[in-house]
């Protein structure tokens, strides 16, 4: 092998994923604008190649989420070791989640009232958007919203009667009960004799290592999978719909950027005592993966590895906070839900009082905690809140056409929020070691 070949550096994974994402979007946009989204060859490539390839890539990751989540959460609790410490870490993480989600929704609602993206749209455009709405997906989300349980029943169901059933339904709303089971299992593991706990810990450590290796296999497919997902979305998305909804879409993206690049750095600087610029450099692979997959759950393995190896957060903290945060901390989703609900209310001419808007704010914060960390997981929650404020829940079909880019963006905010909270929590533990280069 010559010196030139030896000297060449292999492209980092996040660079390959970004290239796949950009190329997929370009090819899809060119196909949609030159041939049309319904042209036979464009439709065949989208349905027979891009869609299956993208789904295989995501399924490759999703199939290992349950064993990875269980092993990571149990080991995280076991390594913390003391139920009181677990409680302290959990309370800190929950407090930061509520504060950050509240700030996020506050930014969104303030921006919607200022910009008013749902008002001033020509009547003919409104009618066309209603006619072109994705009714099939909207109906599915509305059905899920109508099946929502009451507060009391929801609290009861958080303690699962059958953890295996919760594991089977993990990506369809059963993840939170399964995490409660893993938390209880970890606390019980701490409470038994060390010699009896050792074989279980060894097994879980092996399971965790195997899960990460499977994710390594899956991530080798990431550039191709992300290309396929980007092509599928871009080849369907019409410019006319995008232009009609551009005010709403741009508002969502700007608010997400404010939360990501202003709010998080403030907490990183003053709570975690870290250099925000260095922090973002360390987690760039996580951000690209989140953007490409649109799934907090699919990004969890990468986030766990990077938070330990690059950011320097202790594994016991990252395993606990990030695993719980993949479902329970959805800052970007809460912000997006607040904006979308008020936008649709404006769109349909439903005027909300200040009290109703504050109710929407509170529901959006709670919905962010209960939203599934998978693509499109926010829509059933949005439909449920729309029902409560008197807006037709089928209205979500208007926004579904451009949701992919918004979903990708809010997933980045969600995942970065998880690692930000983990960094803040670890900075308050006396036994946490933070690398010198990460400090301000």
C-alpha positions, 0 to 999 in steps of 0.5 A, a space after each residue: 500500500 502506498 503512502 498516499 493511501 495510508 495518509 488518506 483518512 476515512 470519512 467519519 460516519 456522521 459525514 457519510 450520513 450527512 452526504 447521504 441525507 443531502 444527496 437523497 434530498 437533492 435527487 428526490 427534489 429533482 425527481 419531484 420538480 422535473 417528473 412529478 411525484 406521481 410519475 410512474 418511475 418516481 413512484 416505483 423507485 419511492 415505493 419499491 426501493 427507497 421505502 423498503 430500504 429506509 424501513 429496513 435500516 430503521 427496523 435494524 435499529 428498532 429491533 435492538 431498542 428494547 434489550 438495549 434500553 433494559 440493560 442500559 437502564 438497569 445497569 445505570 441504576 445498579 451502578 448508581 447503587 443507592 436508591 436515594 441517589 437514583 431518586 436524586 438523579 431522577 428528581 434533578 433530571 425531571 426538574 430540568 426536563 420540566 424547566 426546559 420543556 416549559 421554556 421551549 413551549 413558552 418560546 413557541 407560543 410567544 412566537 405564534 402569537 407574534 407571527 400568527 402563521 395561521 392567519 392571512 392565508 388566502 381562502 382558495 389556498 386554505 381550501 386546497 390545503 384541506 383537500 390535499 391533506 393526508 387524510 389516511 395518516 390523520 385518521 390513524 392519529 385521530 383514532 389513537 387520540 380517541 383511545 387515550 386513557 384518563 389520567 388515573 388509568 394512565 398512572 396505573 398503567 405506568 406500573 405494568 402488569 405484564 412487562 413482556 407485553 409492554 416490551 412487545 408494545 414498546 414502540 407503540 406506547 408501551 415504552 414508559 411502563 417497560 422503563 418503570 419495570 427496568 427501574 424497579 428491577 435495577 433497584 431490586 438488583 442493588 438491594 440483594 447480596 452482591 454475589 447473587 447480583 453479580 451473574 445478573 450484572 454480568 449477563 446485562 453487561 454482555 447484553 449491553 455490549 451485544 446491543 451496541 455491536 448490533 447498532 454498529 452493524 446497523 450504522 454501517 447502513 446509515 448513509 444508504 438508509 438515510 439517502 432512501 428516507 430523504 429521497 422518499 420524503 423529497 419526492 413526495 413533498 410538493 413545493 406549492 404545499 411547502 410555500 403555502 405552509 412556509 410561514 408555519 414551517 420556518 417559525 417551527 425551525 427558528 424556534 427550535 434553533 433558538 432553543 438548541 443554540 441559545 437555551 441549551 448553551 446557557 444551561 451548559 455554561 451555567 449549570 453543567 460548567 461546560 464549553 457549549 462550542 466544545 460540547 456541540 463539536 463532541 456530539 455532532 455524530 449524535 445530531 446527524 444521526 438524530 436528523 437522519 432517523 427522526 427518532 430519539 429511540 433510534 439515536 439512543 445507542 449513538 447518544 449513549 456511546 458518544 456521551 461517554 466516549 466523547 463528552 465524558 459523562 459517567 456511564 452510570 449517569 448517561 445510561 440512566 438519564 439518556 435511556 429515560 430521556 429518550 421517551 420522557 424528555 422531548 423538548 423539541 416535540 413539546 415546542 413543536 406541539 405548542 406551535 402546531 396546535 395554535 397554528 391550526 387553531 388560527 387556521 380554522 379561526 378558533 380564537 383561544 383566550 390566554 387561559 386556554 393558551 396556558 392550558 395548551 402550554 401545560 398539555 404540550 409539556 405533558 404531551 412531550 413526556 408521553 410522546 413516543 420517540 419514533 417518527 411521527 409520534 407527536 401527532 396522536 398527542 396533537 390530535 388529542 389536544 385539538 379535540 380538547 380546544 374545539 379544533 377538528 382533529 383531522 386538521 393535522 392532515 394539513 401539516 403532515 405533508 411537510 412534517 418530515 423535515 420538522 420531525 428531523 429537526 425536533 428530534 435533534 433538539 430532543 436528543 441534544 436536550 437529553 445529553 444536556 440534562 445528563 451533563 447538568 446532572 453529572 456536574 452535580 455529582 461529586 464523583 463525576 469526572 469531567 475532562 479538562 477540555 470540556 470545561 469552560 
